[in-house]
Amino acid sequence: MGIRRDRGLGRPGTGSARQRHGRTVRRETARHRPRRRVGPALRPHPSRIRRGDRGRSSRHRPARGAVVDAVARRHHHHRRRSRSPERARDLVADLDRQVQDAGAQHPEFDGRTIAYVSEAADVYYLLLPTDPRVELLENLGFASPASVTDLATDDATYSTTVSAENISKIDADVVFTQVDTEDALQQFLDSPVSRQIPAVAAGAVAGFVGQEAGAAVGPTALSIPYFLPTLVDGLADAIAVPVN
């Protein structure tokens, strides 16, 4: 029996005529579908297209709104960066005024000497005038004695260690220190080595304890207003103690 090849039947192995006709219709529909035109208002300006995107189809190019948003964000970021130095200068100037005003309220600070001494595991550290914490004390009106720089080693930058044999050479009107606990502060005051410092023996000591000590480790725009009142009060009490 032969195979009929009527117009309504498909070829062997290729499916029915209806399926073949359906594929043909779909191909013709896709081939003759009109292309959507992109008007000037939707087409990105050539200057907005990156060099690597010029050869791409419109489907892979960034939309005009995305390009404008990126430019706006870049411009806003540039404006923020340009204002940052001014804001930083204003912040530093405001902190300087706070410190100077605090020192002006205590004229007894002016010209008096102070030594910043700390102790850890029986090792004594003497902070030098280049340390920001000492600079803060000097901005209040205090001065670093010559004995501080005389005890500094040649390679010292911000602090130097002081041996027990040289600890008595720290000659200052006030000693400032920082500790973690009240017990540690009392140990510093009662230590036979610490008491070789004339100011410690006389009781002319101002100290930070706990959170205030942590804040004073690195004076910042946030920490200075926090510990400045306590610092000034402690220094005022210590400067009132006479040192022989």
Summary of the structure (lengths in Angstrom):
residues: 244
radius of gyration: 39.5
end to end distance: 133.7
largest distance: 133.7
contacts: 624
relative contact order: 0.09
helix: 51%
strand: 12%
